[in-house]
Structures are given as structure tokens and as C-alpha cells.
Amino acid sequence: MTAITEKQVKAWIESYVHAWETHDPADIAALFTEDAESHEWPYETEWIGRDDIVAGWLERKAWQEGGWEFEWSVLMINGDTAAVQGTGIYKKLGKFANLWTVTFDDGKCSVFRMWNNEISE
């Protein structure tokens, strides 16, 4: 296990947001190790492997129609894992509070876990 720094976590999140904006498979793939896992609740999303993660992201492109924004902050870092709080606001879908844990391997994500909760206003 190699400890990750806050600077590295912030750079990874900025690249994550960039990939969400571009929908470029290369941008998405660059975030994850080849054998990465991505899990999301309450939607029970389980993407295993970089190719599966890229395909899953591309299936969600329509979520962004009409515009979106994302605010985030790093809550803590423990060794190779960071906890991140985020709020996504999608013109068509609504507002969502997120909690992520991101485990890193050599600067790329090896395990991504997201708890995603719709905020009713």
C-alpha cells in the first residue's frame, strides 16, 4: 500500500470531472487500473474491469443533457484510500448527494465506491 496525498486525490477528482464532461473513453480509462472495480448504491452498479467501467460511463451520457454541475471536497485520506463528498446537480435528473471512497494504486483508482442519494427539495 502506497499512501496517496491530498494533491494527488484532488488531481484525480479534477480528471474524473473532466472525463465526465468529455465522454472520451481514453479520459475515463486513464482514471482506473486495468482490474478496477466500481460499485454504486442504491443502484447496485457493479462494474468490474476498466473496459466495463468505461462502457458504464458512456451509457450514462444522457444524464447530462441540459447541463449539470458538481461540487466536491476531500473529507479524509487514510493510506491509499480517500473519502470524498460531492453534490451533483443535473438539470433533467435533480440533485444528488454523493459519498465516495476511492482506493488508489499508483495514482489510479483500483476500487471506487459511491453512495448516491437523491435530494428532494
C-alpha positions as CSV (number, residue, x, y, z in Angstrom):
1,M,0.0,0.0,0.0
2,T,1.4,3.4,-1.0
3,A,-0.1,6.4,0.7
4,I,-1.9,8.9,-1.5
5,T,-1.5,12.7,-1.0
6,E,-4.3,15.3,-1.0
7,K,-2.7,16.9,-4.0
8,Q,-2.9,13.5,-5.9
9,V,-6.6,13.0,-4.8
10,K,-7.6,16.5,-5.9
11,A,-5.9,16.0,-9.3
12,W,-7.6,12.6,-9.8
13,I,-11.1,14.2,-9.0
14,E,-10.4,17.0,-11.4
15,S,-9.6,14.4,-14.1
16,Y,-12.7,12.5,-13.1
17,V,-14.9,15.6,-13.6
18,H,-13.1,16.3,-16.9
19,A,-13.8,12.7,-18.1
20,W,-17.5,13.1,-17.1
21,E,-17.5,16.3,-19.3
22,T,-15.7,14.9,-22.4
23,H,-17.2,11.3,-22.5
24,D,-13.8,10.4,-24.1
25,P,-13.1,6.7,-23.4
26,A,-9.4,7.5,-23.1
27,D,-10.1,10.1,-20.4
28,I,-12.3,7.7,-18.5
29,A,-9.8,4.7,-18.8
30,A,-6.9,6.9,-17.6
31,L,-8.6,7.1,-14.2
32,F,-8.7,3.4,-13.4
33,T,-6.4,0.4,-13.1
34,E,-7.0,-2.4,-15.6
35,D,-8.7,-4.5,-13.0
36,A,-10.5,-1.7,-11.2
37,E,-13.9,-2.1,-9.6
38,S,-16.7,0.4,-9.4
39,H,-19.7,-0.1,-7.1
40,E,-22.6,2.3,-6.5
41,W,-25.5,2.2,-4.1
42,P,-28.5,2.3,-4.1
43,Y,-28.4,1.4,-7.8
44,E,-26.4,-1.8,-7.2
45,T,-24.0,-0.9,-10.0
46,E,-21.0,-3.3,-10.2
47,W,-18.6,-2.6,-13.0
48,I,-15.5,-4.9,-12.8
49,G,-12.5,-4.1,-15.0
50,R,-11.6,-0.8,-16.8
51,D,-13.5,-1.7,-20.0
52,D,-16.7,-2.4,-18.1
53,I,-16.3,0.9,-16.2
54,V,-15.8,2.9,-19.5
55,A,-18.8,1.2,-21.1
56,G,-20.9,2.0,-18.0
57,W,-19.9,5.7,-18.0
58,L,-20.7,6.0,-21.7
59,E,-24.2,4.6,-21.1
60,R,-24.9,7.5,-18.7
61,K,-24.1,10.3,-21.1
62,A,-27.8,11.2,-21.5
63,W,-27.9,12.0,-17.7
64,Q,-26.0,15.2,-18.6
65,E,-28.4,16.6,-21.2
66,G,-29.5,20.1,-20.3
67,G,-26.4,20.7,-18.2
68,W,-25.0,19.7,-14.9
69,E,-22.6,20.8,-12.2
70,F,-20.6,19.1,-9.5
71,E,-19.2,20.4,-6.2
72,W,-16.9,18.3,-4.1
73,S,-14.5,18.2,-1.2
74,V,-12.0,15.7,0.2
75,L,-13.2,14.5,3.6
76,M,-10.2,12.5,4.6
77,I,-7.3,10.3,3.4
78,N,-6.2,7.1,5.1
79,G,-3.2,5.5,3.4
80,D,-4.2,4.6,-0.1
81,T,-7.9,5.5,0.3
82,A,-9.7,8.8,0.2
83,A,-13.3,9.8,1.2
84,V,-14.9,12.4,-1.0
85,Q,-18.2,14.3,-0.5
86,G,-19.9,15.6,-3.6
87,T,-23.1,17.1,-4.8
88,G,-24.2,16.7,-8.4
89,I,-27.0,18.9,-9.9
90,Y,-28.4,17.7,-13.1
91,K,-31.0,19.8,-15.0
92,K,-33.0,16.8,-16.0
93,L,-32.4,14.4,-13.1
94,G,-32.3,16.6,-10.0
95,K,-29.8,17.0,-7.1
96,F,-27.8,14.1,-5.6
97,A,-25.6,13.9,-2.6
98,N,-22.6,11.5,-3.0
99,L,-20.1,9.9,-0.7
100,W,-17.2,8.2,-2.4
101,T,-14.4,6.1,-1.2
102,V,-11.6,5.8,-3.7
103,T,-8.7,3.4,-3.3
104,F,-5.6,4.1,-5.3
105,D,-2.9,2.0,-6.8
106,D,0.0,4.0,-8.3
107,G,-2.2,7.1,-8.8
108,K,-5.1,5.4,-10.5
109,C,-8.3,4.1,-8.9
110,S,-8.5,0.4,-8.1
111,V,-11.7,0.4,-6.2
112,F,-14.4,3.1,-6.4
113,R,-17.5,3.0,-4.1
114,M,-20.2,5.6,-4.3
115,W,-23.3,6.1,-2.2
116,N,-25.7,8.2,-4.2
117,N,-28.7,9.8,-2.6
118,E,-31.3,12.0,-4.4
119,I,-32.0,15.2,-2.5
120,S,-35.7,16.2,-2.7
121,E,-36.3,19.9,-2.4
